[in-house]
Amino acid sequence: MKIVGIGYKKGSGKDQFASFMHTFIRCTQPGYCVKRVSFADKLKDIAHQLYHWAGLERGTYYETHRDKKEVSLPLIGKSPRQIWIEAGNKLREVHPGTWINFALRGVVADIIIIPDVRFRNEALAIMNQGGMLIRIDRPGIPQGTDPAEVDLDYWDGWDLIIENNRDLVYLNSFAESLSRKLINDIKATNS
């Protein structure tokens, strides 16, 4: 099993890069089991269960309605992103590995792609399992002050840093190239 963790700021292109990788591997390597898992998946499920009454949709809804993540829900006066950040941070205070444990427990795959590496302990968990860490930087995105936006600011453990300063074709070419390398590495290890 090989884990690929992608970080780090919101709006940098992490999800797009993960989607490109996931699609490329699934289409070119039908014998490989590739899964995309997010540290925030369980958090978003829990938040939906708690705040659906206030209009909070399932996390998957916001993947296709990205602009809605920042819109305040009138009944509670917070946006979905604010709810996720606050709930996520509070539960990290209870146990720092909460979201890591949920994300990685029981996942069986040749390749696991995690597109939301935001904290040092998440990066270390991936490193400790022999995974690869990719940082995607995008010039001009707003710089947040929340711990999820700044915890990895001075992290130097990235295996690859990609400047996402061009079009999607450019980003896709990086994802394809990395996917090919990953597949070749796995084949070499298994032979």
C-alpha positions as CSV (number, residue, x, y, z in Angstrom):
1,M,0.0,0.0,0.0
2,K,1.2,3.5,-0.9
3,I,-0.3,6.6,0.6
4,V,-0.1,10.0,-1.2
5,G,-0.9,13.0,1.0
6,I,-1.6,16.3,-0.7
7,G,-1.5,19.7,1.2
8,Y,-1.8,22.4,2.2
9,K,-3.9,25.7,1.8
10,K,-7.6,26.0,0.9
11,G,-8.1,26.8,-2.7
12,S,-4.6,25.7,-3.8
13,G,-5.8,22.8,-6.1
14,K,-5.4,19.9,-3.7
15,D,-8.7,18.3,-4.6
16,Q,-8.3,18.9,-8.3
17,F,-4.8,17.2,-8.2
18,A,-6.2,14.3,-6.2
19,S,-9.0,13.9,-8.8
20,F,-6.6,13.9,-11.7
21,M,-4.4,11.2,-10.0
22,H,-7.4,9.1,-9.0
23,T,-8.9,9.2,-12.4
24,F,-5.6,8.5,-14.2
25,I,-4.7,5.5,-12.1
26,R,-8.3,4.0,-12.3
27,C,-8.4,4.4,-16.1
28,T,-4.8,3.2,-16.9
29,Q,-4.4,0.5,-14.2
30,P,-7.7,-1.4,-13.9
31,G,-6.0,-4.1,-11.7
32,Y,-5.1,-1.5,-9.0
33,C,-7.3,-0.6,-6.2
34,V,-7.0,3.2,-5.6
35,K,-9.0,5.0,-3.0
36,R,-9.5,8.7,-2.2
37,V,-9.9,9.3,1.5
38,S,-10.1,12.6,3.3
39,F,-9.2,13.3,6.9
40,A,-12.3,15.5,7.0
41,D,-14.8,12.9,5.6
42,K,-15.9,11.8,9.0
43,L,-15.9,15.3,10.4
44,K,-18.3,16.4,7.6
45,D,-20.5,13.4,8.3
46,I,-20.8,14.2,12.0
47,A,-21.4,17.9,11.3
48,H,-24.2,17.0,8.8
49,Q,-25.9,14.8,11.4
50,L,-25.6,17.5,14.0
51,Y,-26.6,20.5,11.9
52,H,-28.7,19.2,9.0
53,W,-31.7,20.9,10.7
54,A,-29.9,24.2,10.1
55,G,-29.3,23.6,6.4
56,L,-25.9,22.0,6.5
57,E,-25.7,19.6,3.6
58,R,-23.6,16.4,3.3
59,G,-19.9,17.1,2.6
60,T,-20.2,15.7,-1.0
61,Y,-22.7,18.5,-1.8
62,Y,-20.0,21.1,-1.3
63,E,-17.7,19.4,-3.8
64,T,-20.0,20.5,-6.6
65,H,-21.2,23.7,-4.9
66,R,-17.9,25.0,-3.7
67,D,-19.2,28.6,-3.3
68,K,-21.7,27.4,-0.7
69,K,-18.9,26.4,1.8
70,E,-18.5,30.1,2.8
71,V,-22.2,31.1,2.9
72,S,-23.5,31.5,6.4
73,L,-26.4,29.3,7.5
74,P,-29.0,31.7,8.8
75,L,-30.2,29.5,11.7
76,I,-26.8,29.3,13.3
77,G,-24.8,32.2,11.8
78,K,-21.9,30.2,10.6
79,S,-20.7,28.9,7.2
80,P,-20.2,25.2,6.6
81,R,-16.4,25.8,6.6
82,Q,-16.6,27.6,9.9
83,I,-18.6,24.7,11.4
84,W,-16.1,22.1,10.1
85,I,-13.1,24.1,11.3
86,E,-14.5,24.7,14.8
87,A,-15.7,21.2,15.3
88,G,-12.5,19.7,13.9
89,N,-10.3,21.8,16.1
90,K,-12.3,21.0,19.2
91,L,-12.2,17.3,18.6
92,R,-8.4,17.5,17.8
93,E,-8.1,19.0,21.3
94,V,-9.7,15.8,22.8
95,H,-7.3,13.6,20.8
96,P,-4.9,15.0,18.1
97,G,-5.2,11.8,16.0
98,T,-9.0,11.7,15.9
99,W,-9.3,12.4,12.1
100,I,-6.2,10.3,11.2
101,N,-7.7,7.3,12.9
102,F,-11.0,7.6,11.2
103,A,-9.5,8.2,7.8
104,L,-7.0,5.4,7.8
105,R,-8.7,2.7,9.9
106,G,-9.5,-0.4,7.8
107,V,-8.7,1.1,4.4
108,V,-7.4,-1.5,2.0
109,A,-6.0,-0.3,-1.3
110,D,-2.9,-0.4,-3.4
111,I,-2.9,3.4,-3.5
112,I,-4.6,5.8,-1.0
113,I,-4.9,9.5,-2.0
114,I,-5.5,11.9,0.8
115,P,-6.2,15.4,-0.6
116,D,-6.5,17.4,2.7
117,V,-3.3,17.2,4.6
118,R,-3.4,20.3,6.8
119,F,-1.6,19.5,10.1
120,R,1.8,18.2,11.1
121,N,0.4,15.1,12.8
122,E,-1.4,14.2,9.6
123,A,1.8,14.6,7.5
124,L,3.8,12.6,10.1
125,A,1.2,9.8,10.0
126,I,1.6,9.5,6.2
127,M,5.4,9.7,6.5
128,N,5.4,7.0,9.2
129,Q,3.6,4.7,6.8
130,G,6.1,5.3,4.0
131,G,3.8,7.6,2.2
132,M,4.6,10.6,-0.1
133,L,3.7,14.2,0.7
134,I,2.9,16.7,-2.0
135,R,2.5,20.4,-1.3
136,I,0.5,22.5,-3.8
137,D,1.1,26.2,-3.7
138,R,-1.1,28.6,-5.6
139,P,-0.1,32.3,-5.8
140,G,-2.7,34.8,-4.9
141,I,-5.0,32.7,-2.7
142,P,-6.1,34.4,0.6
143,Q,-4.0,33.5,3.6
144,G,-6.1,32.2,6.4
145,T,-5.2,32.4,10.1
146,D,-6.9,29.2,11.3
147,P,-4.6,26.4,12.5
148,A,-5.6,24.3,9.5
149,E,-4.2,27.1,7.3
150,V,-1.0,27.8,9.1
151,D,0.2,24.6,10.9
152,L,2.3,23.5,7.9
153,D,3.6,26.9,7.0
154,Y,7.2,26.0,8.0
155,W,7.0,22.2,7.4
156,D,10.0,21.0,5.4
157,G,9.0,17.4,5.0
158,W,7.4,17.6,1.6
159,D,8.6,15.2,-1.0
160,L,7.4,17.4,-3.9
161,I,6.2,21.0,-4.1
162,I,4.1,22.0,-7.1
163,E,3.6,25.7,-8.1
164,N,0.0,25.7,-9.3
165,N,0.4,28.9,-11.3
166,R,-0.9,27.9,-14.7
167,D,-3.9,26.1,-16.2
168,L,-5.5,22.7,-15.4
169,V,-3.6,21.0,-18.2
170,Y,-0.4,21.9,-16.4
171,L,-1.6,20.6,-13.0
172,N,-3.0,17.5,-14.7
173,S,0.4,16.8,-16.3
174,F,2.0,16.8,-12.8
175,A,-0.6,14.4,-11.5
176,E,-0.2,12.1,-14.5
177,S,3.6,12.1,-14.2
178,L,3.5,11.4,-10.5
179,S,0.9,8.7,-11.0
180,R,3.1,6.9,-13.5
181,K,6.1,7.1,-11.1
182,L,4.0,5.8,-8.3
183,I,2.7,2.8,-10.4
184,N,6.3,2.0,-11.6
185,D,7.6,2.1,-8.0
186,I,4.8,-0.2,-6.8
187,K,5.5,-2.6,-9.7
188,A,9.2,-2.6,-9.0
189,T,8.6,-3.3,-5.3
190,N,6.2,-6.2,-6.1
191,S,8.5,-7.9,-8.6
